[in-house]
Amino acid sequence: MEVHEVRLRLKAELDTLEARAGRLTRHLRREDEALPDDWEERGASLSNDEVIEALDLKTRERIDAINGAIKRIDDGSWGECMQCGADIPAARILAVPTARLCIKCAGKQARG
Ligand SMILES: [Zn+2]
């Protein structure tokens, strides 16, 4: 796969995620619907908010990761480990285009 195809794929995912993040934010701000009057329903709606907030956070983290990958593709550092500068193997970077570390450094970081 060519780098420009990866970039297109990332951009497409970014568009999807940004649309989702927009929907989640509108939901959290109650721009779509008012809180239910019924207290029991309101409780259910608020605990649902926690789920949506978590989803919103995850979506934004993913957006940041993809923006970072696109930026690295554009500046030519994509596919290099940010820790040790080694080339990230093609199989890994194509499977995980947002990867910033080679397997060795990623392993070190995971172990702390
Ligand atoms: Zn490394």
Residues whose N, C-alpha, C, O or C-beta is under 5 A from the ligand:
A	BS01	ZN	C81 Q83 C84 G85 A86 C102 C105
